[in-house]
Amino acid sequence: MLRRQGQQAVCRAMGRRAIHSTGAVWAFKKKSSDGANASVFKRGTPKSKGNWIDDFINTASYGKFTKKALEPQADGPGSSFFDIEQLEPGKVFRYPTHAEESLRIFGSYRRGQKHELFKNHTTLIRDGSSLHMADAVKNGLSSSSKDNRFCLMGGKGTGKSTLLAQTQAFALQRGYVVLPVPRAAELVSGDNDAFYNDALNMFIQPMYVRRWMKRVAKGNERVLRELPAPDRLAGGKKGSTATATGGATKSLYDVLLEGRKRPDACHVMEQVVGELAAQETAPVLFTLDDVNVLSQNVYSENTDHENQRIYHGDLQVPKTFLDFLSGARTFKRGMVVTALNSSHRVNETILAGLGLQEPTPYAKIDRYDPLLASKFTGVTPLTLQHYTQAETRTMLEYWNSVGVVPSELDERLLNQKYFISGNGNPEALLLACTENY
């Protein structure tokens, strides 16, 4: 017991999160020393209650239910791909194949959205929100990201993350490079390491950044392969093809995949972001979902060498995003989009930063963080609304065509589902059609 506490104290003193040794580790070592035995290493589902693996919501997406889902009817809703040049509001479309795969790599499909019930990933093009973001993506082709900064707001289940995914798909069709951060909670939860780097003057996050580099490279492969890695990215000699990865590469795609394997991966990523900001060949979309996690968790679970929790704005990935959100750093062409998560508290910080209310005088930092609020100055808020009755009918017709709503559609069923869903709340409508209580 004392030895374990001593190990944890050393880890905290070094600015690292302590790793606990449990009885499971001892049991595994004991079984391993007993020789190969099939029954010992037999895989099984954890039986302890409360474990996320036992949660159907978290396992359904891995259950391959989609293989048994019905194909949409020919020329019916959800059967055709949307075209960024000819968006038709009020209709359900499939994501283009390239965009659909990139969104999967980005982590844009959220648990609980019940994608496993459908053969393909589809989306409803809405007259207000979808067309507004499509226009913003088009504007980003010829203007700085400082002029195209948005914060998606709205009640729980109104489709903020869905609209963020739509915006990423629009951007991919326009030839953007997308820098996605799908869950802000991962940045401050303490699940990833963080330690101070004198050269970058911030706390770098090697574990997260390496995964992020792969996500960015694979999701944007088409565009990044066309962007050459300049000499200054690596500090190489004039006329050479050397890059930050130390080898001869041809594109930013190669720099990311090779650079993530280096000890200085965080330096490489910072250089790549700097190059994306300096170049004008491809516009850039920077997104972060659940941004209000940063206002709720002002200090991360990571600690510094003095065992003090680190302010979220001193961590590499949050700092980089917030610099672009505030306009302190810009892409010559592009946009920056963030979204709130109604499952987390929305305090005065973001609302005051957007100019929607006045902060309470002398409020504590967990209620109003003036530094974070300043990052939202000049950001355009976009509030999402519930489905209209026409949009509700469209979704019910699509779900009926693929067997999710087996009942025959009539005015009575439409009014019933619209009422049960709280007058068209998108998330509640899906639950009302797929779950029985």
N, C-alpha and C positions, 0 to 999 in steps of 0.2 A: 504493500500500500504506500509506504513512504517512498519507496523507489519510484513508483509510478508518478507520484506527486512531484518528485524531484525532476523527472524527465519532462513533465509538463511545464515546470517553472523555467527550465533551460530553454524549451521551445519558445515560451513567451518572451524571454529575454532576448532571443535572437530575432524577434519579430515574426515568428512563424506560428501557425496554429498548431496546437498540441494534437498529436495522434494517439488515441487511446488504445491500449491493449486490453482486449476483453477475453472472456472465457471461450469465445468462439475460436479465437486464434489458437489458444492452448489445445482445444479439442481437435482442431484441424491438424496441428502438428503431431498430436498423439496418434490420430488415425493414419497419418502419412507414414509414421514410423512402424506401423503394424504390417506393412507390406500391401501389395496391390490386392484390393478386394472390391469386386464390382458393387457390392451392396453398400460399402462405405461411401463411395463417390457417386452413388445414384443421385441424379438431379431430381429435385421436386419443388413444388410451390411452397413458399414459406407459409406456415400455418398460424403464425402469431397475428392476432387481431391488431388493426391499426397500421400494419405495414402497407405502404402504397402499392405493393405488388398484388395484394389481395383486392385492390380497388378496381372495379370493372371499368371505370372511366379511364384509368391509366393503362389498362391492359387491352381494351377493345381494339385499339389501333394496331395492335400486334397480332390479333386473332385471325387475320386473313378473311374476315367476313366479307370484304369487298369483292372477293372472287365469286361469291354467290349473289351479288347485287344484280339487279336487272339493268339491262341496257336501256338508255332513253329511247323513246320512239323516234323513228326517222322523221326529220323535220319538226320534231317536237321540242319542248323546252329542255335545255341542257344538252342538246345533241350537236350544236355547232360551236365553233370557237369564236370568241369575240375579236373584233378588229379595232385597234386603237383609232383608226382613221374614220370608222363608221360605227360608233357606239350607239346602241339602241336602248334607251332607258326603259325600265319596266319589263325587261326580258332576262331569262336565265341563260347564261352561256358557260361553256367550258373554258378553262384557262388554256391558252396555247401550250402545246406539248413542252416546248423549251422553258416557258415561264413556270409551268406546273412543276417541273423537275427542280428548277432553281429555287422555287418557294419551299420545296421539301428540304433542300439543302440548307436554306436560310433558317429553317425552323419556324416558318410563318404560319403553319397550320397548328392551331392550338388544340390541346386536349379538351374534350367536352364539346367540340363542335360536330361530333358524330360523322366525320368524314368516312368512317368505316362502313356506313350504310349505303354508300353510293359508289358506283363503278368508277367515276372520275370526279375530280375536283371541279366543282361548278361555283358560280357566283351570280348574284343578282345585280345588274347595273341599275343604280338608283338615280333618279332625275337630279336630285340636289347634290348629294355627297360624291357619288362616283364621277359625274360629269365635271364637278368642281375640281377634283383632284386630277382628272385627265387633262383639264385645261392648264393646271399648275405645272404638270409634267411637261406639257408643250412649251409653256413660258420658260421653263428652266433650260430649254435648248439654246436660248439666246440671252439669258440674263444670269447674274451672279446668284449664288445660293443665299446671299444676305437678303435678297429681294423675294425669296421664296421659302419662308419658314412658317411651319404650321404645327398646331397642337390640336389633336383630335380629342374631342370631349363628348360627354353624353352619359346617360344613365347606364346601369348595369345591363349588359346584354344587347345594347343598341348597335353593335357591329363595328366598334372602333378598330379592333385587331383585324377584322375582315377587310375594312377599308384600307388599312395599312398594307395588307397583302395585295389588294387590288392596285394600290399605288405602285408597289414594287413591280407588279406584272406590267402595268402601263409603262413604267420606266424601262424595263427590260426590252419591251417592244420598240422603244424609242432609241435604243442603243446606249443606255446609261450603264455606268458601273454602280452597283448597289452595295453599300456597306451596311449590313443588317446587324442590329443587336436585339434579338428577339425577346429577351427577358432581363430586365434591369436587376431583378433580385439576385441573379447569378453573380453580379458584379460586387455586391456588398454582403453576401451571405457568409463569407469566410470559407467557402468551399474551395476557393482558389487561392494560391499563395500570392503574397504581395510583399515587396521589400523595396527600400529606397535606393534610387539610382542617382548618383551625383551628376552624371553626364546629362541625363534627361531632366533632372530636377523634379522628379515625381516618383511615386511608388509604382513600380512596374508590376504587371500581372502575367508572368510567363505562361502559366498553365492555361489561362483563358485565352491569351493572345495567340498561342500556337494553334488552338482549335479555331479561333476566329480567322486566322490567316488561311487555313484550309477551307473554311466555309466561304470566305470571300473569293478565293481562287476558283474553286469548283463551281460555285454558283454564277460566276461571271466569266467563265472560261472563254467564251466566244469573243468578248470585247477585250479582255486582258491580253489575249494572245496577239492582238493587233496593236497593243501599246508597247513600243520598244522601251527597254530600260536604259535611260541615259547614263552617261559617264558619271555625272555628279551624284547619281543615286548611290554609287559604290565608292565614290571618291577615287575612281580609277584614273589612269593617265589618259590624256586626250588622244582620241582615236582608238582606244581599246574597247573591248566589249565586256570587260570585267564589271561585275555588279557586287551588291552587298552580300551576295552569297559566296563570293570568293571564286566563282567559276565563270565560264563563258556562257551566258544565257542571252536569249533574244527578246524576252518580253517580261512584263510585270507579273504575268502568270507564273513564269519560271522562278522569278525572284521570291514570290510568296511561298511556293511549295518547297523550294530549297532552303529559303531563309528560316522557315519555321523549325528546321532541324538544328539550327545553330544555337550556341549558348546566348548570343546576343539577338535573339529573335525579336525582342521588343524594340530594339534599335532599328531593325530591318523594317518592321511594321510602321514605325514612326516615319521612316524615310519614304515608304511607299505612300502613306497618306499625304505627306508633303509633296510628293511628285504628282499625285492625283489633283491636289489643290493648285499646282503650278501649271499643269498641262491644259490645253484647250481642245484636244482631239475628241475626248468623250466627256459628256456631262456626268455628274456624280449625284447619287441620291444617298443620303445618310439617314438611317432610321433607328429609333429606339422605342420599344414598346414598354409600357408600365412605368413611365418616367416618374410618377408620383411615389414610387417606391423610394426614390432618393430623398424626397421631402419627408417621408415617414421614417426612414432609416438614415438620418443625417450622418451618423457615424457607422462605418462598416464593422463587421465582426473581426476583421483583421486588426492586428495591433502592431505598433511600431516598437523600436528597441527599448522604449521606456514603458512598454506595456500599456500604452494609451491607444484607444481605438482611433482608426484613421478616418479623417473626414473624407466623404465620398468624392469630393472634388479634387482630392490629391491623388486619387487612383488613376492609372493611365487611361483606361477605356472611358470611364465617365468624364474625365477631364477633357479628353479629345472630343467627345460628342458635344459636351456643353460649350466648348470653345466655338464650334461651328454653329450651334444653336443660337448663341449670343451674337454671332456675327464678328467676333474677334478674329476668327479665321474663316476664310471663305473658299469655295470652289468657284472658279471663273465662270463655269456653267453648271447649273444643278439646283438642288433644293435639299432642305432638311425637314424631316417630319418626325414628330413624336406623338405618342398617344397615352392617355391615362388608363388606369385599370381600376374599375369601380370596386374590386374586391379589396383594394387597399385604401386607406384613408386619404382624402383630398383635403389638405389643410389650407391655411391662408397663403402659403408660400407661392404656389403656382397661380392661384386666382389673383393675388395682388400683382404678381409679375406680369400677368396678361392685362392688367388694368381693369379687371372685372370687379374689384372691391378694394377698400382701403385696409391695410394691415392694422391689427390692434397694437396700440402703443405699448412698448416694453414687453411684448410677447416673447416667451422663451423660444429658443431656436427650434425645438421640435414642433412648434406651432407656426413660426414664421422665421424662415432662414433668408435674411436679406441678400446674401451672396448668391444663393440659388435663384431667388426671385429675379435678380438683375439679369440672369441669363435669358429670361423670357421677354425682356423688353423688345418690342417690335415684332414679336411672334404673332401670327394670325390665328385666333381660335376658331375652330369649326365644330359646331355642336351637332351631333347626329340625333335624328328623330326616330320615332317608331315607324313601322310599316303603315302605309295607308291601306285602306280596304282593298284597293286595286292590287297593291303589291302583295298583300296577304293572299288574295285569290291566285296570283301568279305562282307564289311559292307552293300553295296547296295543290295546284294543278300539276306542278313539276313533281312534287313528292308522290302524288297519286299515280303519275305515269311510270314511276320507278318502284312502285309497290310499298313505299314507306307509309302512305296513307291509303289503306285498302278500301275504306268506305267510299261509297258513291258521293261525288261532290254535288252539293245543292246549297241553296241559300241558308238553310238551317244550319248545316255543318260549318259553313263559312262564318256565320255570325257567332256560332258557339265557340269556335277556335279563336276568333278575333277577341271575344270577350274574355275567355280564359287566359289568353296571353297578355292581358293588361292593355287591351286596345293596340295590339300589333307589335309588342316587344319581340324582336327577332329571336332572341334566345328562348324566351318563354313559349313562343309559338312552336319552335322545334321540339321543345320538351313536351308540349301539350299533344304533339302528334306522334311522338316516339316512346313516351313513357306513360305508364298507367299508375295511378296512385289510389 
